[in-house]
Every structure is written in structure tokens, then in C-alpha cells.
Amino acid sequence: MATEQLEVSLVETLKELSAKKNELTLKAGQIHLEIKELTNISNKVDVEYLTTVAKLDELLTDLQSKYPNGEVDLLEGTVTF
């Protein structure tokens, strides 16, 4: 086996590119974890939204049965039917 000295500029370029590659790998990992966290948050909000809509629909159905064609005024807390 033989050993040969590389040009200083080539060694510096290799070091810089290697460091940049490591930095980008770290950033990509961080972004991946943040996406995973945001996905979890989004899923929780979706479930809460669907639960809220179901409860609201249930209450509105009950009101529609009790007051056919009624109009609810949330500011006054009244129903006109």
C-alpha cells in the first residue's frame, strides 16, 4: 500500500462538505420529529372536532324534534317556533 498527500484545498473541501452533510442530516431528523409531533397534534384536534360536531348535531336534532322549524337565538337564549 502507498500513501500520498492530498492537496490542502481538497482536504478542506472534503471536511466542509462532510460537516455540511452532517448538519443537514441533523436538520432533516429534527424536521421529521417536528412533523411527527404536528401530525399527532392534528390527529387529536381532528378527534376533538368530530366529537364536538357529533355533540352539536345531537343537541340540534333534539331541539329540532322539540321545536320543529324553530330558530335559536344564542345571544338571547331563546327559540322561536
Distance bins in CASP14 RR format, pairs under 12 A and 6 or more apart:
PFRMAT RR
TARGET T0000
AUTHOR 0000-0000-0000
RMODE 2
METHOD distances of the structure
MODEL  1
4 10 0 0 0 0 0 1 0 0 0 0 0
5 11 0 0 0 0 1 0 0 0 0 0 0
6 12 0 0 0 0 1 0 0 0 0 0 0
6 13 0 0 0 0 0 1 0 0 0 0 0
6 14 0 0 0 0 1 0 0 0 0 0 0
6 15 0 0 0 0 0 1 0 0 0 0 0
7 13 0 0 0 0 1 0 0 0 0 0 0
7 14 0 0 0 0 0 1 0 0 0 0 0
8 14 0 0 0 0 0 1 0 0 0 0 0
8 15 0 0 0 0 0 1 0 0 0 0 0
9 15 0 0 0 0 0 1 0 0 0 0 0
9 16 0 0 0 0 0 1 0 0 0 0 0
10 16 0 0 0 0 0 1 0 0 0 0 0
10 17 0 0 0 0 0 1 0 0 0 0 0
11 17 0 0 0 0 0 1 0 0 0 0 0
11 18 0 0 0 0 0 1 0 0 0 0 0
12 18 0 0 0 0 0 1 0 0 0 0 0
12 19 0 0 0 0 0 1 0 0 0 0 0
13 19 0 0 0 0 0 1 0 0 0 0 0
13 20 0 0 0 0 0 1 0 0 0 0 0
14 20 0 0 0 0 0 1 0 0 0 0 0
14 21 0 0 0 0 0 1 0 0 0 0 0
15 21 0 0 0 0 0 1 0 0 0 0 0
15 22 0 0 0 0 0 1 0 0 0 0 0
16 22 0 0 0 0 0 1 0 0 0 0 0
16 23 0 0 0 0 0 1 0 0 0 0 0
17 23 0 0 0 0 0 1 0 0 0 0 0
17 24 0 0 0 0 0 1 0 0 0 0 0
18 24 0 0 0 0 0 1 0 0 0 0 0
18 25 0 0 0 0 0 1 0 0 0 0 0
19 25 0 0 0 0 0 1 0 0 0 0 0
19 26 0 0 0 0 0 1 0 0 0 0 0
20 26 0 0 0 0 0 1 0 0 0 0 0
20 27 0 0 0 0 0 1 0 0 0 0 0
21 27 0 0 0 0 0 1 0 0 0 0 0
21 28 0 0 0 0 0 1 0 0 0 0 0
22 28 0 0 0 0 0 1 0 0 0 0 0
22 29 0 0 0 0 0 1 0 0 0 0 0
23 29 0 0 0 0 0 1 0 0 0 0 0
23 30 0 0 0 0 0 1 0 0 0 0 0
24 30 0 0 0 0 0 1 0 0 0 0 0
24 31 0 0 0 0 0 1 0 0 0 0 0
25 31 0 0 0 0 0 1 0 0 0 0 0
25 32 0 0 0 0 0 1 0 0 0 0 0
26 32 0 0 0 0 0 1 0 0 0 0 0
26 33 0 0 0 0 0 1 0 0 0 0 0
27 33 0 0 0 0 0 1 0 0 0 0 0
27 34 0 0 0 0 0 1 0 0 0 0 0
28 34 0 0 0 0 0 1 0 0 0 0 0
28 35 0 0 0 0 0 1 0 0 0 0 0
29 35 0 0 0 0 1 0 0 0 0 0 0
29 36 0 0 0 0 1 0 0 0 0 0 0
30 36 0 0 0 0 0 1 0 0 0 0 0
30 37 0 0 0 0 0 1 0 0 0 0 0
31 37 0 0 0 0 0 1 0 0 0 0 0
31 38 0 0 0 0 0 1 0 0 0 0 0
32 38 0 0 0 0 0 1 0 0 0 0 0
32 39 0 0 0 0 0 1 0 0 0 0 0
33 39 0 0 0 0 0 1 0 0 0 0 0
33 40 0 0 0 0 0 1 0 0 0 0 0
34 40 0 0 0 0 0 1 0 0 0 0 0
34 41 0 0 0 0 0 1 0 0 0 0 0
35 41 0 0 0 0 0 1 0 0 0 0 0
35 42 0 0 0 0 0 1 0 0 0 0 0
36 42 0 0 0 0 0 1 0 0 0 0 0
36 43 0 0 0 0 0 1 0 0 0 0 0
37 43 0 0 0 0 0 1 0 0 0 0 0
37 44 0 0 0 0 0 1 0 0 0 0 0
38 44 0 0 0 0 0 1 0 0 0 0 0
38 45 0 0 0 0 0 1 0 0 0 0 0
39 45 0 0 0 0 0 1 0 0 0 0 0
39 46 0 0 0 0 0 1 0 0 0 0 0
40 46 0 0 0 0 0 1 0 0 0 0 0
40 47 0 0 0 0 0 1 0 0 0 0 0
41 47 0 0 0 0 0 1 0 0 0 0 0
41 48 0 0 0 0 0 1 0 0 0 0 0
42 48 0 0 0 0 0 1 0 0 0 0 0
42 49 0 0 0 0 0 1 0 0 0 0 0
43 49 0 0 0 0 0 1 0 0 0 0 0
43 50 0 0 0 0 0 1 0 0 0 0 0
44 50 0 0 0 0 0 1 0 0 0 0 0
44 51 0 0 0 0 0 1 0 0 0 0 0
45 51 0 0 0 0 0 1 0 0 0 0 0
45 52 0 0 0 0 0 1 0 0 0 0 0
46 52 0 0 0 0 0 1 0 0 0 0 0
46 53 0 0 0 0 0 1 0 0 0 0 0
47 53 0 0 0 0 0 1 0 0 0 0 0
47 54 0 0 0 0 0 1 0 0 0 0 0
48 54 0 0 0 0 0 1 0 0 0 0 0
48 55 0 0 0 0 0 1 0 0 0 0 0
49 55 0 0 0 0 0 1 0 0 0 0 0
49 56 0 0 0 0 0 1 0 0 0 0 0
50 56 0 0 0 0 0 1 0 0 0 0 0
50 57 0 0 0 0 0 1 0 0 0 0 0
51 57 0 0 0 0 0 1 0 0 0 0 0
51 58 0 0 0 0 0 1 0 0 0 0 0
52 58 0 0 0 0 0 1 0 0 0 0 0
52 59 0 0 0 0 0 1 0 0 0 0 0
53 59 0 0 0 0 0 1 0 0 0 0 0
53 60 0 0 0 0 0 1 0 0 0 0 0
54 60 0 0 0 0 0 1 0 0 0 0 0
54 61 0 0 0 0 0 1 0 0 0 0 0
55 61 0 0 0 0 0 1 0 0 0 0 0
55 62 0 0 0 0 0 1 0 0 0 0 0
56 62 0 0 0 0 0 1 0 0 0 0 0
56 63 0 0 0 0 0 1 0 0 0 0 0
56 72 0 0 0 0 0 1 0 0 0 0 0
56 74 0 0 0 0 0 1 0 0 0 0 0
57 63 0 0 0 0 0 1 0 0 0 0 0
57 64 0 0 0 0 0 1 0 0 0 0 0
58 64 0 0 0 0 0 1 0 0 0 0 0
58 65 0 0 0 0 0 1 0 0 0 0 0
59 65 0 0 0 0 0 1 0 0 0 0 0
59 66 0 0 0 0 0 1 0 0 0 0 0
59 72 0 0 0 0 1 0 0 0 0 0 0
59 74 0 0 0 0 0 1 0 0 0 0 0
59 79 0 0 0 0 0 1 0 0 0 0 0
60 66 0 0 0 0 0 1 0 0 0 0 0
60 67 0 0 0 0 0 1 0 0 0 0 0
60 70 0 0 0 0 0 1 0 0 0 0 0
60 71 0 0 0 0 0 1 0 0 0 0 0
60 72 0 0 0 0 1 0 0 0 0 0 0
60 74 0 0 0 0 0 1 0 0 0 0 0
60 79 0 0 0 0 0 1 0 0 0 0 0
61 67 0 0 0 0 0 1 0 0 0 0 0
61 68 0 0 0 0 0 1 0 0 0 0 0
62 72 0 0 0 0 0 1 0 0 0 0 0
62 79 0 0 0 0 0 1 0 0 0 0 0
63 69 0 0 0 0 0 1 0 0 0 0 0
63 70 1 0 0 1 0 0 0 0 0 0 0
63 71 0 0 0 0 0 1 0 0 0 0 0
63 72 1 0 0 1 0 0 0 0 0 0 0
63 74 0 0 0 0 0 1 0 0 0 0 0
63 77 0 0 0 0 0 1 0 0 0 0 0
63 78 0 0 0 0 0 1 0 0 0 0 0
63 79 1 0 0 1 0 0 0 0 0 0 0
63 80 0 0 0 0 0 1 0 0 0 0 0
63 81 0 0 0 0 1 0 0 0 0 0 0
64 70 1 0 0 1 0 0 0 0 0 0 0
64 71 0 0 0 0 0 1 0 0 0 0 0
64 72 0 0 0 0 0 1 0 0 0 0 0
64 79 0 0 0 0 0 1 0 0 0 0 0
64 81 0 0 0 0 1 0 0 0 0 0 0
65 81 0 0 0 0 0 1 0 0 0 0 0
66 72 0 0 0 0 0 1 0 0 0 0 0
66 79 0 0 0 0 1 0 0 0 0 0 0
66 81 0 0 0 0 1 0 0 0 0 0 0
67 78 0 0 0 0 0 1 0 0 0 0 0
67 79 1 0 1 0 0 0 0 0 0 0 0
67 80 0 0 0 0 1 0 0 0 0 0 0
67 81 1 0 1 0 0 0 0 0 0 0 0
68 79 0 0 0 0 0 1 0 0 0 0 0
68 80 0 0 0 0 0 1 0 0 0 0 0
68 81 1 0 0 1 0 0 0 0 0 0 0
69 79 0 0 0 0 0 1 0 0 0 0 0
69 80 0 0 0 0 1 0 0 0 0 0 0
69 81 1 0 0 1 0 0 0 0 0 0 0
70 78 0 0 0 0 0 1 0 0 0 0 0
70 79 1 0 1 0 0 0 0 0 0 0 0
70 80 1 0 0 1 0 0 0 0 0 0 0
70 81 1 1 0 0 0 0 0 0 0 0 0
71 77 0 0 0 0 0 1 0 0 0 0 0
71 78 0 0 0 0 1 0 0 0 0 0 0
71 79 1 0 0 1 0 0 0 0 0 0 0
71 80 1 0 1 0 0 0 0 0 0 0 0
71 81 1 0 0 1 0 0 0 0 0 0 0
72 78 1 0 0 1 0 0 0 0 0 0 0
72 79 1 0 1 0 0 0 0 0 0 0 0
72 80 0 0 0 0 1 0 0 0 0 0 0
72 81 0 0 0 0 1 0 0 0 0 0 0
73 79 1 0 0 1 0 0 0 0 0 0 0
73 80 1 0 0 1 0 0 0 0 0 0 0
73 81 0 0 0 0 0 1 0 0 0 0 0
END
